[in-house]
Amino acid sequence: MKLARLYQPSKPAFWLMVVLNLLSTVLAWIARSHDLLPWVAVVIAVFAVVNAVVGLRLALGLMREAPVEAMTGNR
């Protein structure tokens, strides 16, 4: 597992990871900065945590697999 493999803009999993992590950041900011009903705050917090977990799993998957260029030999 290499951290350098995380940046793979040619893979859709990379962009999904970026979007999910940004969305979880925005959701956490909304839950903390606005006065919401308790159940609404819980729903937003759950979505933020789920987005963060899915984004983390995608990041770990990207770091585990070899980049496309290394597999095809097009360097």
C-alpha positions in Angstrom: 0.0 0.0 0.0 1.5 3.3 -1.2 0.2 6.8 -0.5 1.5 7.9 -4.0 -1.1 5.6 -5.6 -3.9 7.6 -4.1 -3.7 10.2 -6.9 -5.2 8.5 -9.9 -7.4 11.0 -11.8 -8.0 8.6 -14.6 -10.1 6.4 -12.4 -13.7 7.2 -11.5 -13.1 5.9 -7.9 -10.7 8.7 -7.3 -13.2 11.4 -8.3 -16.0 9.6 -6.3 -13.7 9.7 -3.3 -13.0 13.4 -3.7 -16.7 14.2 -4.1 -17.7 12.1 -1.1 -15.1 13.6 1.2 -16.1 17.1 0.1 -19.7 16.3 0.7 -19.0 14.9 4.2 -17.1 18.1 5.0 -20.0 20.3 3.9 -22.6 18.1 5.8 -20.5 18.3 9.0 -20.2 22.1 8.6 -24.0 22.4 8.2 -24.7 20.2 11.2 -22.4 22.2 13.4 -23.1 25.8 12.2 -26.9 25.8 11.9 -29.5 25.4 14.5 -31.4 22.4 13.3 -34.0 20.1 14.7 -32.3 17.3 16.6 -33.5 14.6 14.2 -32.4 16.6 11.2 -28.9 17.1 12.7 -28.7 13.3 13.4 -29.7 12.5 9.8 -27.1 15.0 8.4 -24.4 13.6 10.8 -25.2 10.0 9.7 -24.9 11.0 6.1 -21.6 12.8 6.8 -20.1 9.8 8.6 -21.3 7.3 5.9 -19.8 9.5 3.2 -16.5 9.7 5.1 -16.3 5.9 5.6 -17.1 5.2 1.9 -14.5 7.8 0.8 -11.9 6.2 3.1 -12.6 2.8 1.7 -12.2 4.1 -1.8 -9.0 5.8 -0.8 -7.7 2.5 0.7 -8.7 0.6 -2.4 -6.8 3.1 -4.6 -3.7 2.9 -2.5 -3.7 -0.9 -2.7 -4.0 -1.4 -6.4 -1.3 -0.5 -8.9 -1.9 2.6 -11.2 -3.1 2.0 -14.7 0.1 3.2 -16.3 2.2 0.6 -14.3 -0.1 -2.2 -15.3 0.0 -1.5 -19.0 3.6 -0.4 -19.1 2.9 3.0 -20.8 5.4 5.2 -18.9 
